[in-house]
Amino acid sequence: NKPTIGVIGMAVMGKNLALNIESRGYTVAIYNRTNARTEKVVADHPDKQLVPSYNLSDFVNSLEKPRRIIMMVKAGKPTDAVIDQLLPLLDAGDVLIDGGNTFFEDTIARNQRLDQSGINFIGMGVSGGELGALKGPSIMPGGQKEAYDLVAPILQQIAARTDDGQPCVAYMGPNGAGHYVKMVHNGIEYGDMELIAESYNLLRHVGQYSMPQLAQTFKEWNAGELSSYLVEITADILTRQDDQGSSKPIVDVILDAAENKGTGKWSSQSALELGVPQSLITEAVYARYISTFKEERVAASQVLPQPQTTDLKLSADFSEQVRQALYFSKIMSYAQGFAQLRAASEHYHWQLNYGEIANIWRAGCIIRAQFLQKITAAYQKNPELTNLMLDDYFKAICAKYQAATRQVVAWAVQAGIPVPALSAAIAYYDSYRSAVLPASLTQAQRDYFGAHTYKRVDQEGTFHYSWYEEQ
Ligand code: NDP
């Protein structure tokens, strides 16, 4: 029998996704530009229903029609190269899926271009890394709805499942919607990671917690409101010693310079384009950038003075206050993330379903967390919710945890410990809940130097003040 689906790209993600699909009872065609990779997959899994091809036209011809093909190759030019080679081999009605971390605007353009030949192009975000691909990722597909319906039964079987058994996949919307949602997912992941890192730094350097105490604290946090994959692995990481023989904790021998592959930056750039604040993700991206200036930082640490007062009078429940600040800030980060999704949905006409998005992030992906259920519940209650913090549950948490967040940020500033994401969270909260902001002064300055005009609080119309005339 002909393979139901084919996978192109036999690096870690493609191989594991193919094995995942095969494990659900499908015969899977596989292809990779470099034959050796395909040969290795077949040799390592002799008992699996994998049908290898060593040229693209054999691969395409081996598939059941309409053809279903998932590409798991490097994003950017390599993806275009594969599409260009495939195009003459495909027929109208075939479904081509790009499962790579592609920039959503590329997906919009490719969807349009392939549509001219009648080929359905799905841009599909896949999260969960190598293990997720094999055992069940969170999947965010966007493209023609009819095309999604042709692959939905397979995707539903290979996706992760929430604890109440729902598959972590749903149709996100047309063209670039799936890759956009995946991009924001990755941005939120940057934010979550930075908030955890700042909290760890505070406990360690302000609270003077030992490594075992730190590990224990994160373990306890993982049993409550903060229960999530990233908090869970943090607790585990903090128990680990160096495996190269230094007898130090592993976090003390890893160079403090964090790399990135650009998806966080894309999220921030898109937020700037759409005119919505995304300060949490952006601060997280900057935090990674500044971490890479290791030599400059070491040199600066010799010449730029620390704060003079370090007598902070911490309260006995310091770790509880940090926990509250972390949860509060996480809520601000998701509030910004979902506000960005809302702005993008309007701008690109996607009709994103926010509750469903939170739902498919509940398992399989890196930001999986219990509190995503609260987000789903909030949007189920009110699909038109303008901002997550206005939902009753989140409003109550904000009211309860804002004081701790202010205190923790104040301590951090006094101690000279950088908390860019935690402080962005409280600044966003305070800006959003301010009926009056000093933007009137900004607007006056704009009118003063550039005659940009201003609007009034008490009259309709546009005004220009006569700044240069004697009063
Ligand atoms: P890589 O991103 O390392 O890409 C390697 C694959 O791309 C190989 O199959 C390679 O073929 C192929 N490739 C590269 N250039 C070309 C080209 N010009 N023409 C044809 N094929 C080419 O592999 P991953 O498995 O890590 O990721 C695959 C995709 O999934 C990427 O887009 C990635 O961003 C995304 N992704 C990755 C995750 C991860 O955790 N790794 C998580 C989620 C998404 P060859 O063997 O011939 O070099």
Residues whose N, C-alpha, C, O or C-beta is under 5 A from the ligand:
A	BS01	NDP	G9 M10 A11 V12 M13 G14 N32 R33 T34 R37 M72 V73 K74 A75 P78 A81 G99 G100 N101 V126 G129 E130
